[in-house]
Amino acid sequence: MSTSSRLPLINRAAGRIAGAGGKRLRPALTLATALALGGSVSSRVVTAAACVELIHAGSLVHDDLMDNAAERRGVRTLNAELGDARALVVGDFMLARAGLVALSSTSKPVAETLAAVVVELAEGQFQEAAELFDPDRTFEDALRSITGKTAALFRASCLVAHPAGRSMAEYGERFGVIFQILDDLLDLASTAERLGKPVGNDLRQGVYTVPLLLALRHDHDDLRSFLGRRLSEDEIASLLARLRRSRMVDDTLEYCRGLASDALASLPVIADPRIARVLYGLPSAYIDRAQALVVA
């Protein structure tokens, strides 16, 4: 589906990104939602799940471009390999292709849901970019941004699965918020060795995330001096050490556990015990994983 351009270079580039691996959480949530609501994994549901993943993959191309990232999962990014202009077009192609396939092979409501979520992704990412290095960024600002740039696609993963997908939408959105907050936490509280990628990237880029803003609530004066400007690598190392000694990890995990409780409370009755175990266990499993990866 991602390799349907008449231009071979676009096919190769889009195919490499779509096939690069990853957790595939969003399409898995589409399939699990269909089963949880008494449906089946039909070809339409599989196509909807593939469209969700293609949107995610296309958004990653744009993320790498905005971050000027050279690698993702140990592989050179498209912007590093092809240049910014061509990477931008490949990302656009993947988003547009997902919309076309949804319209032709699923249903108009599914296509409309996916088109709307692309708008939310763009708005959430724009808000984050507009608030870079902003020392007055609030906790609510950060939550609003990640709800758009990350959690909205998890919500859409549920909505496109089944006509009754709205009953799972809140669960998907809350899990998406948990997912992003934990990812942001690990960028501040884990190590490159444990994660397999550099840490402290949000600080380098001036993204003041939920975990950092939680830390500021208890260590306002000491940490505020690092905000509002670009930091040297020595300053980043110093700030990371201070954050790891603070209450940031405990406060962030506690906040995520509260979100997990709310997510589980929003689930409908699920008749299939296997699917129920997966959906009820998913938020806590991610919280436990993050806790295991932080620096003690």
Order of alpha helices (4+ residues) and beta strands (2+ residues): alpha-alpha-alpha-beta-beta-alpha-alpha-alpha-alpha-alpha-alpha-alpha-alpha-alpha-alpha-alpha-alpha-alpha
